[in-house]
């Protein structure tokens, strides 16, 4: 019977994390998978790596895992988080610029209209409110991304420390429970952020359309008065 298997799912023993192994077939598969994933988009590649690692960490299978596999999954997620942070920071800048433009345009319309452009001002207020709500949501997303980034780094550093402190008599022991929980959450967060980005883009479009329609109505009313 393979000594690497956990005696029982109920036994509270730390699973094993191997930095080196003689299992050349395992390493060959890992290297082959890396070449296959090289041309794939980062989120899809991370999902494949994370789901494969989660299957290996299941209590019913062998509990010895190459450290390089854990490190690869965490590194892939860290790259995705970096891209998400950049993407949402850029979107926040777009929202802020749009909100500032709304206020400037509303003041210009109010100055040119006899009635003070009340419709345009009201529409601008509504649009700016949508944009401000969007910026608050983006701030929350950025905070969540930073927290996930910190967790990934903590797991990576923790595994490296365990390996460096190992006495060499056997594979280093690492709590895979935390890694499993993190990977499951990371996969879910990737999907949530993709949907959130799409929702925020729709919010920006809706805000711009709201003010544009009111501005057009003010313009058409002004033309109608001028023609009389």
Secondary structure, DSSP 8 states (H G I E B T S, - for coil): --TTS-S-TTS---EEEES--S-HHHHHHHHHHHHHHTTS-HHHHHHHHHHHHHHHTSTTS--EEEHHHHHHHHHHHHHHHHHHHHHHHHHHHHHHHHHHHHHHHHHHHHHHSTT--HHHHHHHHHHHHHHHHHHHHHHHHHHHHHHHHHHHHHHHHHHHHHHHT--SSS-EEE-HHHHHHHHHHHHHHHHHHHHHHHHHHHHHHHHHHHHHHHHHHHHHHHHHHHH-
